[in-house]
Amino acid sequence: MVNVIVTGCSGRMGSAILRFVRDEDEMQLVGATDKAGAPSIGLDAGLMARLGPLEVEVCETLEKSIEVAAGKPSVVIDFTSAEASVLHARVCAERGVGLVVGSTGFSTADKDVVAQAAKKVPVVMAPNMSVGVTLMLNLVAEAAKILGPRFEPEIMELHHRLKKDAPSGTALRLAEVIAESLGEQGERPALRTSREGNVGERTRSEVGVMALRGGDVVGEHTVFFLGDGERLELTHRATSRDTFASGAVRAARWVAGRPAGLYDMLDVLGLRPGS
């Protein structure tokens, strides 16, 4: 049995993850957290999420949730914020609990903290837990290798009005994958997130990323490979947060009991080259 704690349980993603954990035969919810002062603190996590009683109290901190958990937690599923996720990574490392983190907006220093935690416990970190997006990353890497620098890569992402970070973590990861693939051919392009005014001609040593915001769009990403006389477009559209919740629960099931290390969804789905 995989014992799970869900952080940020009153959020849109947190509530969806609670539902998926509840419905998993080989999983048990043993803890839940919310931000300090939230109305959900002290309530039954299931009743708060309108799922029926789950007999799990919502706590203000991950430390307390681990302490009062009915069973030894196997993994924490964290979709909160970069700031909170860094704190949770430290707690998981101290308490010997695995971690699945799907938050975005991390700085380089934040990522270093998570990487340090992964030296002590298994961590799956991915900006997008969708199976479709994970496959898209593979397809984009392969396309970049085959098409080469003659096809100029650009990325467009679209999200709901409430999203705080831009570009999205998924868009940045797509840009990284393209840069890595082209770098193997001797030319690693740099990220460019804005163009305004007389910026001159586009150079071949860049990957442009445009962020659009509005409405209730769950998430959309398109990668363009723009050549002379033709172009290739690869698009992923998410229409429900259940896509991400399902992937996060799959990652939690996979990472429980793994050796310490920093993993991503390519590892979870067995798509890592050489795996």
C-alpha positions in Angstrom: 0.0 0.0 0.0 1.3 3.5 -1.0 0.5 6.0 1.8 0.1 9.5 0.3 0.0 13.0 1.7 -1.4 15.7 -0.6 -0.3 19.3 -0.1 -2.3 22.3 -1.2 -5.4 20.1 -1.0 -8.0 22.8 -1.4 -6.6 24.0 -4.7 -7.9 22.9 -8.0 -5.1 20.4 -8.6 -5.0 19.4 -4.9 -8.7 18.5 -4.9 -8.4 16.5 -8.1 -5.4 14.6 -6.8 -7.4 13.8 -3.6 -10.1 12.2 -5.7 -7.7 10.1 -7.7 -5.8 8.9 -4.6 -9.2 7.9 -3.0 -10.1 5.9 -6.1 -6.8 4.0 -6.3 -7.0 0.4 -4.8 -3.3 0.4 -3.9 -3.2 3.9 -2.3 -4.3 5.3 0.9 -4.6 9.0 1.8 -2.9 9.5 5.2 -2.3 13.3 5.2 -3.3 16.6 3.6 -2.1 20.2 4.0 -3.2 23.7 3.1 -1.7 27.1 3.5 -1.7 28.6 7.0 -4.9 30.3 7.9 -7.0 28.6 5.2 -10.6 27.8 6.1 -9.9 24.1 5.4 -7.5 23.7 8.3 -8.8 21.2 10.8 -11.5 19.9 8.5 -11.8 16.4 7.0 -9.9 16.5 3.7 -12.6 14.5 2.0 -15.5 16.7 3.1 -13.5 19.8 2.2 -13.1 18.4 -1.4 -16.7 17.3 -1.5 -15.7 13.6 -1.7 -17.2 12.3 1.5 -15.4 11.7 4.7 -11.8 10.3 4.4 -10.9 10.6 8.1 -7.8 12.7 7.3 -7.4 16.1 8.9 -6.1 19.0 6.9 -3.0 20.4 8.6 -1.1 23.7 8.2 2.3 22.2 7.7 3.7 19.1 6.1 5.7 18.4 9.3 2.5 18.1 11.3 0.7 16.1 8.6 3.5 13.5 8.7 3.4 13.4 12.5 -0.3 12.7 12.7 -0.6 10.4 9.7 -2.3 7.2 10.3 0.5 5.2 8.6 4.1 5.9 7.6 3.8 8.2 4.5 5.4 6.7 1.4 5.2 9.8 -0.8 4.0 13.4 -0.8 2.3 14.8 -3.9 2.9 18.5 -4.2 1.2 21.0 -6.5 1.6 24.2 -4.6 4.1 26.9 -5.5 7.9 27.0 -6.1 8.4 28.6 -2.7 6.3 26.0 -0.8 7.6 23.1 -2.8 11.2 23.9 -1.8 10.2 23.8 1.9 8.4 20.5 1.3 11.4 19.0 -0.4 13.5 19.8 2.6 10.9 18.2 5.0 10.7 15.1 2.8 14.5 14.7 2.8 14.6 15.0 6.6 11.7 12.6 7.2 12.6 10.0 4.5 9.5 10.5 2.4 9.4 10.4 -1.4 8.1 13.4 -3.3 6.2 14.1 -6.5 6.4 17.8 -7.4 4.5 19.4 -10.2 4.8 23.0 -9.2 6.4 25.5 -11.7 8.2 28.8 -11.5 11.4 27.5 -9.9 14.5 29.5 -9.9 17.9 27.8 -10.4 18.5 28.0 -6.7 15.1 26.4 -6.0 15.9 23.5 -8.4 19.2 23.1 -6.6 17.4 22.6 -3.2 15.1 19.9 -4.8 18.2 18.2 -6.3 19.8 18.1 -2.9 16.7 16.6 -1.4 16.8 13.9 -4.1 20.2 12.7 -2.8 18.3 11.5 0.3 14.9 10.5 -1.1 13.3 9.6 -4.5 11.9 12.7 -6.2 9.8 12.9 -9.4 9.9 16.5 -10.6 8.2 17.5 -13.8 6.5 20.8 -14.9 3.7 18.7 -16.5 2.6 15.3 -15.4 0.5 14.7 -18.5 1.3 11.4 -20.4 0.6 13.3 -23.6 3.1 16.1 -22.8 5.7 13.6 -21.8 5.4 11.9 -25.2 5.4 15.3 -26.8 8.8 16.0 -25.2 10.2 12.9 -26.9 8.7 13.8 -30.3 10.0 17.4 -30.1 13.5 16.1 -29.2 13.4 13.7 -32.2 12.1 16.4 -34.5 14.8 18.8 -33.6 17.5 16.2 -34.2 16.1 15.2 -37.6 15.2 18.7 -38.9 18.3 20.4 -37.5 19.1 24.1 -37.3 17.6 24.8 -40.8 14.2 24.6 -39.2 13.8 27.4 -36.7 12.0 26.4 -33.4 9.4 28.7 -31.8 7.0 27.8 -28.9 3.6 29.2 -28.0 1.8 28.4 -24.7 -1.7 29.4 -23.6 -3.1 29.2 -20.0 -5.9 30.6 -17.9 -5.9 34.1 -16.5 -5.0 33.0 -13.0 -1.6 31.4 -13.8 1.1 33.4 -12.1 4.4 32.3 -13.8 5.3 32.9 -17.5 6.5 31.2 -19.6 5.0 28.0 -18.3 7.3 25.3 -16.9 6.3 23.0 -19.7 7.2 25.6 -22.4 10.6 26.1 -20.8 11.1 22.4 -20.7 10.2 22.1 -24.4 12.8 24.8 -25.1 15.4 23.0 -23.1 14.8 19.8 -25.0 15.2 21.6 -28.3 18.4 23.3 -27.1 19.8 19.9 -25.9 19.0 18.2 -29.2 20.4 21.0 -31.4 23.4 21.2 -29.0 24.3 17.7 -29.9 24.8 18.9 -33.4 27.1 21.7 -32.3 24.6 24.6 -32.1 22.8 25.1 -28.8 20.3 28.0 -29.1 19.4 30.4 -26.3 16.0 31.1 -24.9 14.2 34.3 -26.0 11.0 35.2 -24.2 10.2 38.6 -25.7 10.6 40.6 -28.9 9.6 44.2 -29.0 10.7 47.1 -31.1 13.5 47.0 -33.7 15.1 43.8 -32.5 16.6 42.9 -35.9 16.3 39.7 -37.8 15.8 36.4 -36.0 19.0 34.6 -35.5 19.4 30.8 -35.7 20.8 30.7 -32.2 17.6 31.3 -30.4 14.3 29.6 -29.4 11.4 32.0 -29.0 8.7 31.4 -26.4 5.4 33.3 -26.3 3.1 33.2 -23.3 -0.7 33.9 -23.7 -3.1 34.3 -20.8 -6.9 34.4 -20.7 -10.2 32.6 -19.9 -10.2 29.2 -18.2 -7.7 27.5 -20.5 -6.2 24.5 -18.7 -3.1 24.4 -20.9 -2.0 24.4 -24.5 1.5 24.2 -26.0 2.5 24.3 -29.6 6.1 23.9 -30.9 6.7 25.2 -34.4 9.6 24.1 -36.6 9.7 26.8 -39.3 11.5 26.0 -42.5 11.6 27.5 -45.9 8.5 26.4 -47.8 7.2 24.2 -45.0 6.7 24.0 -41.3 5.9 21.3 -38.7 3.6 22.0 -35.7 3.3 19.7 -32.7 0.5 20.7 -30.3 -0.8 19.4 -27.0 -4.1 20.7 -25.5 -5.3 19.8 -22.0 -9.0 20.2 -21.4 -9.1 18.9 -17.9 -6.9 19.0 -14.8 -7.7 15.3 -14.4 -5.0 14.7 -16.9 -2.3 16.1 -14.6 -3.8 14.5 -11.5 -3.9 11.1 -13.1 -0.2 11.5 -14.1 0.8 12.7 -10.6 -0.8 9.7 -9.0 0.9 7.4 -11.5 4.2 9.0 -10.6 3.5 8.6 -6.9 2.8 4.9 -7.4 6.0 4.5 -9.4 8.4 6.4 -7.1 7.3 4.8 -3.8 10.2 2.6 -2.7 12.6 3.7 -5.4 16.2 4.6 -4.5 17.0 8.2 -3.9 17.4 10.2 -7.1 15.9 12.9 -9.2 13.4 11.5 -11.7 10.9 12.9 -14.2 7.9 11.6 -16.2 10.2 10.1 -18.8 11.4 7.7 -16.1 7.9 7.1 -14.8 6.6 6.1 -18.3 9.8 4.2 -19.3 10.6 6.6 -22.1 14.1 7.5 -20.9 16.6 6.7 -23.7 18.4 3.5 -22.6 15.9 2.6 -19.9 
